[in-house]
Amino acid sequence: MIDLYTWGTPNGRKVSIMLEEVGLPYRVHAVNIGAGEQFEAAFLEISPGGKIPAIVDQETGTTMMQSGAILLYLAEKTGRLLPDDKGARWQVMEWLMWQMGDLGPMLGQAHYFLKFNPGKVPDAEERYHSIAEKLYGVLDRHLEGRDFMVGDYSVADVATWPWVSRFEWHQVEIADYPNVTRWYRAIAARPAVQAGYHRPEKINEVPMP
């Protein structure tokens, strides 16, 4: 049994989608980040950084924070969504790191300035909107001729898709990126993605282009 501590954010949804995909039994514990529950002492024992998601693997006693690390842990534990071939494995790692170090942080800034604080810092809005469009372009070019980010569906797709699911927040016309749109729709149709998206509770339907 995996205890998952999460909230309805792109990083949180990565792990709930992954758990649905690999079929591990799990319990969901909602951590309301709007109410500051991520800073409570009990949660900080699990996630010292005070961020969701985090897991406790009751089978092994392993406690994990950081969404990318959790995805890799679950992939290794189950032998799923991470290729055995070394070349493909490193490509998956490359694109997972791209999501963790580039796509996620930059789109997070776009959320802050474009969605939650519009009109306050126009230069920042312009900057992060431009960066968002650039990142969508990177992904669109990479997906040309590919069904998924690297070979078969992998943790790279699981990590990236929830961030793209907030395309409306990024003020990006996703239809301008046809390869991203095709990829996004294919992943959104997966039952595990539909289920994992709505953890810890259903807030809205999965956004569709």
C-alpha positions, -999 to 999 in steps of 0.1 A, spaced: 0 0 0 12 35 -9 1 65 11 -1 95 -13 -1 130 1 -12 153 -26 -34 182 -39 -49 190 -73 -18 205 -90 2 193 -120 29 179 -97 4 162 -75 -14 147 -105 18 132 -119 20 108 -90 -17 99 -88 -17 92 -126 14 71 -122 -1 51 -94 -32 44 -115 -11 35 -145 11 9 -126 -18 -5 -106 -4 -2 -71 -30 1 -43 -28 35 -27 -46 57 -2 -50 95 -9 -44 120 19 -54 155 8 -30 183 18 -47 216 12 -19 238 1 -42 269 0 -48 264 38 -11 259 45 -14 223 55 19 215 37 37 233 65 22 213 94 47 194 114 33 159 106 36 166 68 71 181 72 82 148 87 72 132 53 82 160 30 109 182 46 106 207 17 69 213 26 57 205 -9 33 180 -23 33 153 -36 49 129 -12 45 92 -6 51 66 21 55 30 8 41 9 36 57 -23 21 93 -10 24 90 19 48 103 43 21 93 79 23 97 100 -8 92 137 -18 98 154 -52 75 143 -79 102 132 -104 120 111 -79 87 95 -69 79 86 -105 113 69 -109 108 51 -76 74 37 -87 88 28 -121 116 9 -106 93 -8 -80 69 -20 -107 91 -24 -137 67 -1 -156 70 30 -178 108 32 -178 126 13 -206 152 -13 -199 173 -4 -229 200 20 -217 197 44 -247 160 48 -244 162 49 -206 185 79 -207 163 96 -233 134 92 -209 156 106 -181 165 136 -203 129 145 -210 119 140 -174 146 164 -163 134 188 -190 100 188 -174 114 191 -139 140 218 -146 124 238 -175 88 232 -184 74 229 -148 92 259 -132 86 282 -162 50 273 -165 46 277 -128 58 313 -132 33 317 -160 5 306 -137 16 331 -111 17 361 -134 -8 353 -160 -35 335 -140 -33 348 -105 -18 383 -108 -27 397 -142 -20 433 -148 4 437 -119 37 431 -136 33 434 -174 70 427 -182 68 394 -163 36 385 -180 51 391 -214 83 372 -204 66 341 -191 40 340 -218 68 341 -244 87 313 -225 56 292 -224 52 295 -261 88 286 -266 85 255 -245 53 244 -263 73 248 -295 102 226 -282 77 199 -273 58 202 -306 90 198 -326 101 169 -305 68 151 -309 69 153 -347 66 117 -359 64 103 -324 34 90 -305 50 96 -272 80 116 -259 104 86 -261 93 54 -277 65 40 -257 44 58 -231 68 65 -201 73 85 -170 84 114 -193 48 116 -206 33 111 -171 54 141 -158 48 164 -187 11 159 -195 -4 174 -163 15 207 -169 2 209 -204 -33 203 -191 -33 238 -179 -28 252 -214 -56 277 -208 -37 292 -178 -7 297 -201 -28 316 -226 -14 294 -253 -34 284 -283 -27 247 -281 -41 241 -316 -11 261 -329 10 231 -318 -6 201 -336 18 175 -324 13 185 -288 -25 185 -293 -24 150 -308 -2 137 -280 -23 155 -253 -56 140 -266 -42 105 -268 -29 106 -232 -61 123 -219 -81 94 -232 -63 69 -210 -85 56 -181 -56 59 -156 -51 95 -166 -88 103 -162 -88 86 -128 -55 101 -116 -64 136 -127 -93 137 -102 -72 130 -70 -77 139 -42 -110 152 -55 -127 162 -87 -123 199 -93 -131 201 -130 -133 180 -161 -100 172 -178 -94 203 -201 -97 194 -238 -84 214 -267 
